[in-house]
Amino acid sequence: MDALTVAEKLCGPPTDADGAHATLPRESGLYAWWAPPGSLSDVSGPAHPSLDGLELLYVGLAQDLRTRVGRNHLRGPTGSSTLRRALVALLMSSEGYRTRWTTDRVVPVDADEERLSDWMRAHLRLTWAVHPDPPAVEASVIAELTPPLNQRDNTAHPLYGTIRAARAAYRASAGPRPQRTGWSSPRHDPVPGSRG
């Protein structure tokens, strides 16, 4: 299946988030997230070609569509979902999300992870297309559909700088990265007669 055919399938009738999780196949492919216009202030995407009141936000790929959408996107954690990180960044001021550091990245506090999942279920709709080799067509599909939240393979998008700046502000929102404590390498006393 070529990229244009995948793009056409992604522009088919969308399903609400809970319905999608129940019907998504456990196969590889690409998926597209849609939302009503105005769901994200200062961000708009291409209108759905056949349904009024929806615009494209993001296109992703998965080796297992059901697991990727259900486990990583709809339930989190935000640390493993590019989509969730973009949404938190764009919704921080309107939704009042609070953030914290994990060992290596900024994420919403637990209660706000749940609030983000609720927001996604209330606002987002999903389409998908099964494909045996999603990475082979992802860049071409993104170029064809121009979703605003994608950063990779989408640097020419007019909203690229806006999304990038929002994500940088999100990463800075939890303050400086904490220093690790108690992680120094163990001290070994030299063996007698050795050089230590």
TAHUZI-V718982 format. One record per backbone hydrogen bond with DSSP energy under -0.5 kcal/mol. NH is the residue of the N-H (numbers start at 1). CO is the residue of the C=O. If there is no record, write none. Layout:
nh-><NH/NH>
co-><CO/CO>
This chain:
nh-><6/7/8/9/10/11/11/12/15/17/20/21/22/23/23/24/27/29/30/31/32/33/34/35/36/39/41/43/48/54/55/56/57/58/60/62/65/66/68/69/70/71/72/72/73/74/75/80/81/85/86/87/88/89/90/91/92/95/96/97/100/102/107/109/112/113/114/115/116/117/118/119/120/121/122/123/124/125/126/127/129/131/134/136/137/137/138/139/141/142/143/144/145/146/148/149/150/154/157/160/163/164/165/166/167/168/169/170/171/172/173/173/175/189/194>
co-><2/3/4/5/6/7/8/9/126/124/16/17/18/19/20/20/25/62/129/60/127/58/125/55/123/36/39/40/54/51/35/46/33/33/31/29/27/25/64/65/66/67/67/68/68/69/70/77/78/81/82/83/84/85/86/87/88/91/92/92/107/105/100/98/109/109/110/111/112/113/114/115/116/117/118/119/120/34/15/32/30/28/131/133/133/134/134/135/137/138/139/140/141/142/56/57/147/151/154/157/159/160/161/162/163/164/165/166/167/168/169/170/172/187/191>
